[in-house]
């Protein structure tokens, strides 16, 4: 798997950005079959709508060359991209033919949060069986994976100050003052969810649909 930081394609010298893109394409095709992962795509290609007076049309040329390659490539390069705000991407980037499917990854479900807690606790060499994982997953309903990780890290720090090991109580103390992004930027997340309805496939099957499938089986 190759990771592409789209923002690093652009350079200050005339023609350097286009040259960087050609190097990316040549490298991916030379290594193929491979997966090309573009992280936070909107950071690199959001400027493609800029006028020629601001950057000489560099962003538009690089963007045009890239989406043309996506459409016409014959080498087995499977492209996967992530974006925090798809509204910043040009419409032509999102059309069918360039992507097989668009997925909307919402906040983790309870089952996913339980798995995340188990992973994070184990990553820091602690035994997850010593914690009430089910309850912790319940009280972190609106938390993302990185936020759950940060909660446990802060609990480790608090326990270290007291020369103890972290417990459910320590984690609860951290959660009292912890404000997740879903509350801090609740309005923006609501807009994103509204955009995703009917436009993107859910990244996770809702629990209600999962139960209906079990009943049907």
HUNORQUI-V536698 format. One record per run of one state. SS is the DSSP state (2 for helix, 1 for strand, 0 for the rest). FROM is the first residue (numbers start at 1). LEN is the number of residues. Records with the same first field share a line. If there is no record, write none. Layout:
SS=FROM-LEN  FROM-LEN
This chain:
0=1-1  5-1  10-6  32-2  39-2  50-2  56-2  73-4  82-4  89-2  95-1  97-2  100-3  105-5  124-4  131-2  140-5  162-6  178-3  185-1  197-4  203-4  217-1
1=2-3  34-5  77-5  96-1  99-1  103-2  201-2
2=6-4  16-16  41-9  52-4  58-15  86-3  91-4  110-14  128-3  133-7  145-17  168-10  181-4  186-11  207-10
